[in-house]
Structure formats: structure tokens, C-alpha cells
Amino acid sequence: MDAKYGFGKTVSMSFDAAVEKLTQELQKEGFGVLTDIDVAATLKKKLNQDMPPYRILGACNPPFAHRALEAEPSIGLLLPCNVVVRQDAAGVVRVEFMDPKAVLDLVSRPEISRIAGEVRQRLERVMQAL
């Protein structure tokens, strides 16, 4: 993935295995999954449209979230950190992470930038463990 707002990688495992491994690795770095949106199931139910598996996991590290909320109470608009697990039509599975540095730099406050940098480092370790 080559975008200003995220980073990711292709993984050599099934879609379900990738979701499971991702969740485990996030936990090792202090993240819980607050939300789990099955985009493919939702589009099938609401629009009767088929698409390859696609899930958005809303990951949160409570100590970092608390620090960020203390520094900037409205920052909840930019939380949690979304992680996408998706499979393309050829069966290739990708895991993509929202870049907290790119998103939280919108706030333009040094303390938020420091928190975002620390969170990004943890998410990069999760990505490398996949």
C-alpha cells in the first residue's frame, strides 16, 4: 500500500487466519478491537451486492487513547485506528493500517504528534509479525 494515510502488506495466509493473527498481534501491543465491521456481509445484506471478504477492525490502545483525549478532548473524532483485512478477487489477502501519524497530525499539537508516533511504531510491529 502506498498512500499518505496508511501502510500495509500482503500476507501468505487465508482471510480468516489473517484476521485471527492480526487480532492476536494487536493484543500483544496493547490494542483491543472495539469494532469489527464486515463490509462484505453488510453490502450483501443491504444492497444484495457480492464482494470478496473485507473487514474493518477498529483497534484501540486504552493508555494512548486516554493520553490523546486528555490532550485534545475532540480527538475522539479521529479514533480508533482502523485496520483493514481484505481479499481481492484473485484470493490475495492484504492487511492495511490507518497511519495514526498522518491522521493525528491534523491536530497540529506536539503532544498528539508524539502519541501518534508511538502508536505507529506499535502498529508497524504488528504488521511485521504478520
N, C-alpha and C positions, 0 to 999 in steps of 0.2 A: 504494500500500500504506500503510495506516495502522495500524501495530502498534508496540508498545513495543520489540519485538525485531528490527525490520528496517525497511528502506526500499527503494523500487524505483520502476520506471516501466514504462509501456507503450512498446514500440518499434515503429517502422514498418519492419520487415524480417521476413524469414522466420525460422522457428525456427533452422534450420541457420546462416543468416547471423548471427543474434544470438549463437549460441554462439561462432562464429569471431571476430566483432568483440569480444565480451566477453573472450575469451582474449587477443587482441592488446592490448586496452586494459589488462588486468590486468598483462601483461608490461611495458608502459610504466611502470607504477607499482611495479615490482619484485616482482610476485607471480607465482608459478608455480602450476600446477594439479596438486595432489598426488593428488586423487581425482576421478573422473568417474563418477557413478552414474546410469545410465539407468533411472530409476524405471519408465517405461512398459514398457520391454523386460523388466525383472525381473518386474513384475506379470503380464505376458503369459506369460512362461516358467513362473513358479511357481504362478500362480493361474488362468491362461488368461483373464485379465481385460484388456479393451482400455481404454485411456485415451489422451487426447491426449499429445503429446510433453512430457516432463518430465525435466529433468536437474538433478542437484545437483553443482556443482563445488566441491571443497574447495581454496580458494585460500590460499597461504602466502607471506608475505614473510619470507625467512630472517633478515635482520637484526632485524626486530621480534620474530619468534618467539624468537630467541636471547636478546634483552633480557628478554622476558617470562619465559622459562624460568629465566634467572639470578635474576630477582627472586622467582619463585614456581615452584618445580620441578613442582608438581602442576597447573599451569595447562594442561598438555597435554590435560587433560580437556575444555577449552573451545576447543581449536584443531582444525583450521584454521577460517578464516572461510568459511562456506558461502554460495554464490551459487546461486540457482535460476533456471533458464530454463524457462519453461513456456508452453504454448499452451492456450488454452481451447477449448471445443467450437466456438466461432464463428471460430476461427483467429487470435484476438488473442494476440500474444506479449508476455509480461512478463518482466522481469529484476528479481529481488529479492535484496537483500543482507542477510545477517545483520548486525545492528548490533553491532560489537565493543564499543562503549561500554556498551551495555545488558548484554551478556553478561559482559564482563570486570569490570564494576563489582560483580559478585557477590563478587569477591575482596576488595574494600574496602581496597585499598592504593594510595596516591597515585601511585607509580611505574607501576603497572599501568594506572591510570586515564589517565595521560599517554600511555602507549603506545597504549592503545585509542583515544584522541582522534586521535592521528596516523594510525593505521590507518584510522579512519573518514573522515578528510579525503581520504585516497588513494582509498578506495572511492567516495566521493562524486564525485571527479574522473572515475573510471571510468564511473560512472553518467551523468554529464553528457556524456561523449564518445560515448555510445551513440545 
